[in-house]
Amino acid sequence: MSDHIPMRVAVVGATGFQGGATARLLAERGHRVRTLSRKPEEDRPKLPGVSVASGDLGRQEDVRQLFQGATHAAVTMPLVYEAEKVMRYAQHIARAARDSKVHRIVYNANTRVPQQTTNVAAFETRRLVETVLRESLADSGVELVVVRPPVYLDNLFSPWNGPALVNEGVLAYPLPADVRTAWISHRDLAQAVCGALTAEGAAGRVFDIGGAQTLTGPELAEAFARGLGRPVRYTALEPHVFEQGLAQILGPRTAAGVAGIYHFMASGAEPGLMAGDGGRAARKLAFTAAAVDEWVTRQPWQMWSGRTAESAETS
């Protein structure tokens, strides 16, 4: 199906940052988009052109109604790292996809996934979802495409990074300085997902998507310096310090799940996990990621001027 022919897309996770970027881009391109949310209507993010129904991934009937009449689906799982719950969500999605006979599902795994199994819930629950979808959709006629992004630039435009970047020229992040990472924005992730919904020859494949450049920490700081027009230095934050700060925002269980990725990267077990693929995925999925310094220039960094991380988090 051409990108110019309107699709009816069920988007799982559209009220989150990653799924929201996908839903917005699909709506901008003229596709019919709908999603589920457990949040009260007044607490939901603005999603122009997106139909939002009250529902829960834990209820099969809610997921079935989301998929009814859909031609395609884009799936981003919530920040849940309990295997049993994640498996139930994945089973509900797979069953709804089979019943509604959608043409293709694109599953955004939230992260890259190591080749070998680990004890990191953030990796293994995402691997579990992929396995459930692949096995449940086999011989169903529903195509599956998996995209695995590395780390998001948008993480750096945040209350715990923005003030230090703008006011002190410090870019602190829990990745070792020498880890080469293909940083990508939520917007470019959305481009990749939208491309994967229609790309010919993509069915059944896994794409390690990434940004336009693969950068070490100091190289990332140089790109930020060009975008901000001021000196920036990179500081490798200890993963446990990152986890403690994140716990104040997301709670200790979710923070531990997210931080598991960074504890793994700090171990050096698979140093190339977050690196780029030479642009192969971007060419196949027909998307062009912005260079880091270009992305930096587009963000309203002035909002962090004169603020501390603590004041920004509570405002």
C-alpha positions in Angstrom: 0.0 0.0 0.0 1.4 3.4 -1.0 2.0 6.0 1.6 -0.2 8.3 -0.5 -3.2 5.9 0.0 -4.8 6.7 3.4 -4.4 3.9 5.9 -6.5 3.2 9.0 -3.8 2.7 11.7 -4.3 1.4 15.2 -1.5 3.0 17.2 -0.6 1.3 20.5 1.1 3.7 22.8 0.1 7.0 21.2 -0.2 8.8 24.5 3.5 8.2 25.2 6.4 10.2 23.6 7.4 7.6 21.0 4.0 6.4 20.0 2.7 9.9 20.1 5.3 11.1 17.6 4.2 8.2 15.3 0.5 9.0 15.7 1.0 12.7 15.0 3.1 12.1 11.9 0.5 9.6 10.5 -2.3 12.1 11.1 -0.2 14.9 9.5 0.1 12.7 6.4 -3.6 12.2 6.1 -4.1 8.7 7.6 -6.9 7.8 10.0 -5.4 7.1 13.4 -6.8 5.8 16.6 -5.5 4.7 20.0 -6.3 3.7 23.5 -5.6 5.5 26.8 -6.2 4.7 30.4 -5.8 8.3 31.4 -8.7 10.6 32.0 -9.5 12.8 28.9 -8.1 16.0 30.6 -4.8 14.3 31.3 -4.1 13.0 27.8 -1.6 14.8 25.5 -2.9 16.7 22.5 -3.1 14.4 19.5 -4.6 16.4 16.6 -6.4 14.2 14.1 -6.1 11.1 16.4 -9.2 9.4 17.8 -8.6 8.4 21.4 -10.8 5.8 23.1 -10.7 4.9 26.8 -9.2 1.4 27.2 -6.5 -0.8 28.5 -4.0 -3.2 26.9 -4.8 -5.6 29.7 -8.4 -6.1 28.4 -8.8 -8.1 25.2 -12.1 -6.5 24.2 -10.5 -3.0 24.4 -7.7 -4.0 22.1 -10.0 -5.8 19.8 -12.1 -2.6 19.4 -8.9 -0.6 18.7 -7.9 -2.9 15.9 -11.4 -3.3 14.4 -11.4 -1.9 10.9 -7.7 -1.1 10.9 -5.6 -1.8 7.9 -2.2 -1.4 9.8 -0.9 -1.1 13.3 2.0 0.6 15.0 2.9 -0.8 18.4 5.0 0.8 21.1 4.8 -0.9 24.5 4.4 1.1 27.7 7.3 1.4 30.2 6.3 -1.9 31.9 8.9 -4.5 32.6 7.0 -7.3 34.3 7.2 -10.3 31.9 3.8 -11.7 32.7 2.0 -8.4 32.1 4.0 -7.6 29.0 3.2 -11.1 27.6 -0.5 -10.6 28.2 -0.4 -7.3 26.4 1.4 -8.8 23.4 -1.0 -11.7 23.2 -4.0 -9.4 23.2 -2.4 -7.3 20.4 -1.6 -10.4 18.3 -5.1 -11.9 18.8 -6.7 -8.6 17.8 -4.4 -8.3 14.7 -5.3 -11.8 13.6 -9.0 -11.3 14.1 -9.1 -7.9 12.3 -6.8 -9.1 9.6 -4.6 -6.0 9.5 -2.1 -6.0 6.7 1.0 -5.2 8.7 2.1 -4.4 12.2 5.2 -2.4 12.9 6.6 -3.1 16.4 8.9 -0.4 17.9 11.0 -2.3 20.5 11.8 0.9 22.3 15.5 -0.1 22.3 18.2 -2.2 20.6 18.2 -5.8 21.8 21.4 -7.7 22.4 22.1 -10.9 20.4 22.3 -13.0 23.5 19.7 -13.1 26.3 20.5 -11.1 29.4 19.1 -10.4 32.8 18.0 -6.9 31.8 14.2 -6.6 31.9 14.2 -3.7 29.4 15.7 -5.9 26.8 14.1 -9.2 27.6 10.5 -8.0 27.8 10.9 -6.3 24.4 12.4 -9.5 23.0 9.4 -11.4 24.5 6.9 -9.1 22.7 8.7 -9.7 19.4 8.6 -13.5 20.0 4.9 -13.5 20.9 4.0 -11.4 17.9 6.2 -13.4 15.5 4.9 -16.8 16.7 1.2 -15.7 17.0 1.1 -14.1 13.6 2.8 -16.9 11.7 0.6 -18.1 8.9 -2.0 -15.5 9.7 -1.4 -13.3 6.7 -0.5 -10.4 9.1 3.0 -9.1 8.3 5.4 -8.1 11.1 8.2 -5.5 10.9 10.4 -4.8 13.9 12.3 -1.5 14.4 14.9 -1.3 17.2 16.0 2.3 17.9 19.1 3.2 20.0 18.9 6.2 22.3 16.7 9.3 21.9 17.9 12.8 21.4 14.7 14.0 23.1 16.0 12.5 26.4 18.4 15.4 26.4 15.7 18.0 26.0 14.4 17.3 29.5 14.3 18.8 33.0 17.3 16.9 34.1 19.5 17.8 31.1 18.2 21.0 29.6 19.2 23.4 32.5 22.8 22.0 32.7 23.2 22.2 29.0 22.0 25.8 28.6 23.4 27.3 31.8 26.6 25.3 32.4 27.4 23.7 29.0 27.3 20.3 30.5 25.9 17.3 28.7 25.6 14.5 31.3 24.2 11.1 30.2 24.6 7.5 31.6 26.6 6.2 28.6 30.4 5.7 28.8 32.1 8.4 26.8 33.6 6.0 24.3 30.3 4.2 23.5 29.4 5.0 19.9 25.7 5.7 19.6 23.4 6.5 16.6 21.2 9.0 18.5 17.8 9.5 17.0 14.9 11.8 17.6 11.3 10.8 18.3 10.3 12.5 15.0 12.8 10.5 13.0 11.7 7.3 14.8 8.2 8.2 13.6 9.5 8.6 10.1 11.0 5.1 10.3 7.8 3.5 11.7 5.7 5.2 9.0 8.1 4.0 6.3 8.1 0.5 7.8 4.3 0.4 7.5 4.5 0.4 3.7 8.1 -0.5 2.7 8.3 -3.3 0.1 10.4 -6.2 1.1 10.3 -5.3 4.8 7.9 -7.9 6.0 9.4 -10.3 8.6 12.5 -8.2 9.0 14.2 -6.5 12.0 15.7 -3.1 11.4 18.3 -1.5 13.8 17.3 2.0 13.0 19.4 5.0 14.1 20.2 8.7 13.5 22.3 10.2 10.8 25.5 9.9 12.8 27.2 7.5 15.2 28.9 9.5 17.9 30.9 9.1 21.1 30.0 11.2 24.1 32.6 14.0 23.3 31.5 14.0 19.6 27.9 14.4 20.7 29.0 17.3 22.8 30.7 18.9 19.8 27.5 18.5 17.8 25.5 20.2 20.6 28.1 22.9 20.8 27.6 23.7 17.1 23.8 23.7 17.5 23.8 25.8 20.7 26.7 28.1 19.6 28.5 27.7 22.8 31.0 25.2 24.4 29.6 21.9 25.6 31.4 19.1 27.4 30.3 15.5 27.9 30.1 13.9 31.3 29.4 10.2 31.6 26.8 9.9 34.4 26.9 6.8 36.6 23.9 4.6 35.8 22.9 4.3 39.5 22.9 8.1 39.8 20.7 8.4 36.7 18.4 5.7 38.1 18.0 7.5 41.4 17.0 10.7 39.7 14.6 8.9 37.3 12.9 7.2 40.2 11.7 10.6 41.6 9.8 11.0 38.3 8.8 7.6 37.2 8.9 5.6 40.4 11.5 3.1 41.4 10.2 0.1 39.5 10.0 1.8 36.1 13.3 3.7 36.7 15.1 0.4 37.4 13.7 -1.0 34.2 14.9 1.9 32.1 18.3 2.2 33.9 19.0 -1.5 33.2 19.9 -0.5 29.7 22.5 1.8 30.9 23.9 -0.6 33.5 24.3 -3.1 30.6 26.1 -0.5 28.4 28.4 0.5 31.2 29.4 -3.2 31.6 31.0 -3.2 28.1 29.3 -6.5 27.3 28.2 -5.4 23.8 29.8 -1.9 23.2 28.5 -1.6 19.6 24.8 -2.3 20.5 23.7 1.3 20.0 25.8 2.1 16.9 24.6 2.9 13.4 24.2 0.4 10.5 25.7 2.6 7.8 22.3 3.9 6.8 20.9 0.6 5.5 17.7 0.8 7.5 17.1 4.4 6.6 17.4 3.6 2.9 15.1 0.6 3.1 12.5 2.4 5.1 12.9 5.6 3.1 13.5 8.1 5.9 16.2 10.7 6.4 17.3 11.4 10.0 18.4 14.9 10.9 22.0 15.5 11.9 22.4 16.1 15.7 23.4 19.8 15.4 20.4 20.4 13.1 18.1 18.8 15.7 19.6 20.9 18.4 18.9 24.2 16.6 15.2 23.4 16.4 14.6 23.0 20.1 13.5 25.9 22.3 16.5 25.7 24.7 15.8 29.2 26.1 13.0 27.7 28.3 15.7 26.2 30.5 17.8 29.4 30.9 18.4 30.3 34.5 16.6 27.2 35.8 17.9 24.3 37.8 17.0 20.7 37.2 15.0 20.6 40.5 12.9 23.7 39.6 12.3 22.4 36.1 11.1 19.1 37.3 8.5 20.6 39.6 7.2 23.3 37.3 
